[in-house]
């Protein structure tokens, strides 16, 4: 058995980058929701922050669904 170390390293690099990207995207969503709470406490409207947060969460869900479809297929 021969291990293709270049392919293994490539898979590791891509999975690491995707994981970091998903964590960053989820963090942006959490930050958007916390901004909404701060603005509402001050009596303002934070529609843009909420929309951005929901878009981040939707992108995370889509990435997870895509990953699951790759595993199942």
N, C-alpha and C positions, 0 to 999 in steps of 0.2 A: 504494500500500500504506500502510495506517495502522496504527501500533503502539498497542495498548491498554496504556499504561504502568501503569495501576492493576492490571490483571490480571498483568502481568509482575512488578510489585513484590510482589503477593500470593503468586505462585508462589515467588519468591525467599525471602520471609519464612517461608513454610511449610517449604520445603526446608531452610532454615537451622535452624529450630527442631527439625525431625525429626533432622537430623544431630547437633546438639548433644545432643538427648535420647538418641540411640543411643550416642553416645560416653560419656555419663554412665552409662548403663545398663551398658555393657560395663566401664567403670571400676569400678562397684560389684561386678560379678562377679569381677574381678581382685582387688579388695580382700578379698572374701570368701574366695577361695582362699588369699591370703597370710595371712589371719587363721587359717585352718585350720592352715597350717604352723607358725605361732607357737604355737598352742595345743597341737598335737601335740608340739612340741619341749618344752613344759612338762609333758607327760604328761596332758593333759586331752582332752575330747571336744568337737568343734566341728561337730556335726551340723547345727545351725541355720545356721552360716556357710556350710557346703557346700550346704545346701538353697537358701539365698538366692542363692548364686552360680550354681547350676544354673538357678534360676528366671530370673535376669537373662540368662543366656546363651540360654535358651529364648525369652525375650521378644525378644531381639535377632534370633534366627533367624526367629521368626515375623514380625517387622517387615520383614526382608529378603525373606522369601518373599512377603509381601503386596506389597511394592514390585515384585518381579519379576513377580508375577501381574498387576499394573496395567500394566506395560510390555508384557507379552505379549498381554493381552486387547485 
